[in-house]
Amino acid sequence: MVRLPDGSLQIGRGLPGRGAWLCAGSPGCARVAARRGAFGRALRGPVDPAAVERLVGELEAGRPLAEG
């Protein structure tokens, strides 16, 4: 996933921006990372909390994440 300049998140390997790997098969991993503030640290900048919640919600729902 990458952090876009506006602080939102997008999933995709070839997208511009600061990227980080995500354990996409594990909603629990994403929940723990969100609780610990790991998204902002891994992506080296502010991340919109609503974007993190949306990402965690989609993982918990088992929806496939859009690739860029």
Phi, psi and omega in degrees: 000159178232153172262123178277163183305333180276002179091359178279167181246147175216142180265131176161146183280325187259019183276148177284150179124175179286124184250160175207150176280148180230139176282079189296337180275002186228096177300328179298320178298316180294322178297315179296316179299319178295316181297325182272357181074024185289335181297312180297320179292313182295325182266002175052048177175171181293139178238133179298120180303327178294325178293321178294316179299319179297316180298312180297318178299318179292322177295317180294326179283349180076017178283142176292140180273138181294137177258140179263000000 
